[in-house]
Amino acid sequence: MATFAVSGATLGVVRAGGGSGGASSARSGAERRAGVVDTPSLLFRKKDSSRAVLSCAGATGKVLVPGSGSDDLLTSDEPAAAGPEQPEEESQIPEDIKEQTAEANPTGGAEDKLESSEPTQGIVETITDSVTKGVEELVVEEKPQVIPKPGDGQKIYKIDPMLEDFRSHLDYRYSEYKRIRAAIDQYEGGLDAFSRGYEKLGFTRSAEGITYREWAPGAQSAALVGDFNNWNSNADTMTRNEFGVWEIFLPNNTDGSPAIPHGSRVKIRMDTPSGVKDSISAWIKFSVQAPGEIPYNGIYYDPPEEEKYVFQHPQPKQPKSLRIYESHIGMSSPEPKINTYANFRDEVLPRIKKLGYNAVQIMAIQEHSYYASFGYHVTNFFAPSSRFGTPEDLKSLIDRAHELGLLVLMDIVHSHSSNNTLDGLNGFDGTDTHYFHGGPRGHHWMWDSRLFNYGSWEVLRFLLSNARWWLEEYKFDGFRFDGVTSMMYTHHGLQVTFTGSYGEYFGFATDVDAVVYLMLVNDLIHGIYPDAVAIGEDVSGMPTFCIPVQDGGVGFDYRLHMAVADKWIELLKQSDESWKMGDIVHTLTNRRWSEKCVTYAESHDQALVGDKTIAFWLMDKDMYDFMALDRPSTPRIDRGIALHKMIRLVTMGLGGEGYLNFMGNEFGHPEWIDFPRGPQVLPNGSVLPGNNNSYDKCRRRFDLGDADFLRYHGMQEFDQAMHHLEEKYGFMTSEHQYVSRKHEEDKVIIFERGDLVFVFNFHWSNSFFDYRVGCSKPGKYKVALDSDDGLFGGFSRLDHGVDYFTTEHPHDNRPRSFSVYAPSRTAVVYALTE
């Protein structure tokens, strides 16, 4: 039998209840701040060194998937046979794990170690347990190991000398990372092999039949049940090894067909400390909620070869600058309904391409039983949401995006898990500490969710394999990791104000286990997929976040610059007459040198009920009556449209090396997001009213942005022009950036980026003639983008045919200058042409 590590945490009894999240699941913006592998995995090592290649032959015939409107599900024609007797494996229990991994820990003895989130207990104990006895080896074709070996982790001190004062913490952090890497190399055959847990756990198919394995150490008995055996718990009982891995082998039927037909429902039935329960496999690849039912069902997903989607187009190379269109499949239709992968592929992707974005970031891909959680309360980590279609539909969507030259990024959730005990991981084996920390540490009090124990060997396997699965199987081009701030600190960033003091980042509140996991997953992503993108959502501003792991960093490519959106909301609560130009510039440019950022004026957070989009802050109810061009405008509409464009351009111009926008916000979508929901009873007994399960506010009115008789159209045209300007000039990633003017009285901001000069006049009434603009390069400048252009809903106060010649007249600490007309509430970009 295969043996797997048991978490070092003490097993306990799961709490009663669970549920699917409730109102707190839909988190508001404020809440969410808070060489060659030549050694098989030790878990599958035998005395016999011969290897069999794993066959993935598809089942024949078509099988109906639950939820398709038919109850006529296929079941097995033959009773399942017991698995063949397995040969015994050689026991290879290391005598002293710490001794064998000492080379990976240059900081030496325990007296030098900082306290962390149980940094050694779970890992060391579980490595010791990771030894196998008697399982037939499942080996796939070996791949070259391209994941680089750990470096010395010392370059961070050259990049940022201020880190020297925290060398003990950072060196300890890196030593922990190296120790885990060394243990993975020694006992699992390397990070490449370790991250392919889905090839051994869950359902795997060979030429002879189906093997199902599940790590559930708290269960006292287990059986595989489903449509294939009429849900008979006595038909296919599983065997358990000493480390809590349950296993069963189902040979093919006499006609060669698989014992479990494709598309049929399956669960594992366990007798646990919390009672008998049916659970969906933690490694399930598809999960469906049948019409009229509350619980989800795991689906055995193994379509015939002729039904499997075959990718046709190569994945695009990582662009120099990222322009991301943040999307949600379900709400991407103008109609009040749940949209599909297929419709998004055919209708929305061409729109994204036309607008000038080069990447689409998709939310809510991992299955989540509670739609209103926005996909952030995941129940089935390896399954794409069935609300939107099948796994093959998702693959087709991604392939079409690649054909259009768009990167597809997945909003992946490894920061927490749904507390749903019916469909998810919570209390999976009847204990509180299976995948999660026990007690209060394992529960996020604000998000009402469970927190992973990153010090558990099997949790590392699960999460690393999960990231690998989405890249390998679906060809995603990278990830936006959600809630990284919550992961990196034991306080989860809640009720904490980060002032920038380094002691806030490198102390006892840091969860070293979680940071080490992030280093490992970034090693994996960048090693196997060099063009993949890793973005971390971090509001804390942790130093080293976007420095390569080999140099001592956490390894992300980009930090999501969340403070910018917060600043705009803060300012929009005030009159723009009181805005401070220096404050705006400081917020946009306050990022760590050499660490790249993706910035945004607003994301999905600001579009949720309980918050307000920039357009709503600016124009409010006037948007309902005065957006038609055949009607007179209002001062509020004129002001709102002008500032909406300026806010977006200054954010893209100064904010970072990448830019993000949530779908619909580019044209000032007039409605908030409100998921369909019924009334809910809160813990204090009060009732939170629902919206009659309406989808009216859970959609995107793209027709408004396309209508050339509405003012939304001009805002959309400006957003498109912004992206095409960046595509042509590449200003976001230019090394040359200089802010020459932040004039508080004039309300003017002027800066250079690349060969462009940006002039922003935020004054509500003053337009300036012959306004002198400093610049570095001599020559002729012309207008490259004008927010006041009539095409963009402006007043066309500038003549775009005018040439602007520089003079050797120093101004604002620049060696040259030229004079312009700067209309009020207008942004103009000048490009050097000669």
HELIX and SHEET records of a PDB file:
HELIX    1   1 GLY A   22  SER A   25  5                                   4    
HELIX    2   2 LEU A   42  PHE A   44  5                                   3    
HELIX    3   3 ILE A   97  GLN A  100  1                                   4    
HELIX    4   4 ALA A  102  ALA A  104  5                                   3    
HELIX    5   5 ALA A  110  ASP A  112  5                                   3    
HELIX    6   6 GLN A  121  ASP A  129  1                                   9    
HELIX    7   7 ILE A  156  ILE A  159  1                                   4    
HELIX    8   8 PRO A  161  PHE A  166  5                                   6    
HELIX    9   9 ARG A  167  GLU A  188  1                                  22    
HELIX   10  10 LEU A  191  PHE A  194  1                                   4    
HELIX   11  11 GLY A  197  GLU A  199  5                                   3    
HELIX   12  12 ASP A  227  ASN A  229  5                                   3    
HELIX   13  13 GLU A  305  GLU A  307  5                                   3    
HELIX   14  14 TYR A  341  ASN A  343  1                                   3    
HELIX   15  15 PHE A  344  VAL A  348  3                                   5    
HELIX   16  16 LEU A  349  LEU A  355  1                                   7    
HELIX   17  17 TYR A  371  SER A  373  5                                   3    
HELIX   18  18 SER A  386  PHE A  388  5                                   3    
HELIX   19  19 PRO A  391  GLU A  403  1                                  13    
HELIX   20  20 GLY A  439  GLY A  442  5                                   4    
HELIX   21  21 TRP A  457  GLU A  473  1                                  17    
HELIX   22  22 VAL A  484  MET A  488  1                                   5    
HELIX   23  23 TYR A  502  GLU A  504  5                                   3    
HELIX   24  24 VAL A  512  ILE A  528  1                                  17    
HELIX   25  25 VAL A  549  ASP A  551  5                                   3    
HELIX   26  26 MET A  562  LEU A  572  1                                  11    
HELIX   27  27 ASP A  576  SER A  578  5                                   3    
HELIX   28  28 MET A  581  THR A  589  1                                   9    
HELIX   29  29 HIS A  604  ALA A  607  1                                   4    
HELIX   30  30 ILE A  614  MET A  619  1                                   6    
HELIX   31  31 ASP A  620  TYR A  624  5                                   5    
HELIX   32  32 PRO A  635  LEU A  654  1                                  20    
HELIX   33  33 ASN A  665  PHE A  667  5                                   3    
HELIX   34  34 PHE A  702  ASP A  706  1                                   5    
HELIX   35  35 ARG A  711  TYR A  729  1                                  19    
HELIX   36  36 PHE A  731  THR A  733  5                                   3    
HELIX   37  37 GLY A  790  PHE A  792  5                                   3    
SHEET    1   A 4 GLY A 202  ARG A 205  0                                        
SHEET    2   A 4 GLY A 209  TRP A 215 -1                                        
SHEET    3   A 4 VAL A 245  PRO A 251 -1                                        
SHEET    4   A 4 THR A 239  ARG A 240 -1                                        
SHEET    1   B 3 SER A 221  GLY A 226  0                                        
SHEET    2   B 3 ARG A 265  THR A 272 -1                                        
SHEET    3   B 3 GLY A 275  SER A 279 -1                                        
SHEET    1   C 4 SER A 221  GLY A 226  0                                        
SHEET    2   C 4 ARG A 265  THR A 272 -1                                        
SHEET    3   C 4 ASN A 297  ILE A 299 -1                                        
SHEET    4   C 4 SER A 287  VAL A 288 -1                                        
SHEET    1   D 9 LEU A 322  HIS A 328  0                                        
SHEET    2   D 9 ALA A 359  MET A 363  1                                        
SHEET    3   D 9 LEU A 407  ILE A 412  1                                        
SHEET    4   D 9 GLY A 478  PHE A 481  1                                        
SHEET    5   D 9 VAL A 533  GLU A 537  1                                        
SHEET    6   D 9 TYR A 558  HIS A 561  1                                        
SHEET    7   D 9 LYS A 596  THR A 599  1                                        
SHEET    8   D 9 GLY A 658  PHE A 662  1                                        
SHEET    9   D 9 LEU A 322  HIS A 328  1                                        
SHEET    1   E 2 GLN A 366  GLU A 367  0                                        
SHEET    2   E 2 ASN A 380  PRO A 384 -1                                        
SHEET    1   F 3 SER A 417  SER A 418  0                                        
SHEET    2   F 3 SER A 449  ARG A 450 -1                                        
SHEET    3   F 3 HIS A 443  HIS A 444 -1                                        
SHEET    1   G 2 GLN A 680  VAL A 681  0                                        
SHEET    2   G 2 VAL A 687  LEU A 688 -1                                        
SHEET    1   H 6 GLN A 737  HIS A 743  0                                        
SHEET    2   H 6 VAL A 748  ARG A 753 -1                                        
SHEET    3   H 6 LEU A 756  ASN A 761 -1                                        
SHEET    4   H 6 THR A 826  LEU A 832 -1                                        
SHEET    5   H 6 LYS A 780  ASP A 786 -1                                        
SHEET    6   H 6 TYR A 804  PHE A 805 -1                                        
SHEET    1   I 2 PHE A 768  CYS A 775  0                                        
SHEET    2   I 2 ARG A 816  ALA A 822 -1                                        
END                                                                             
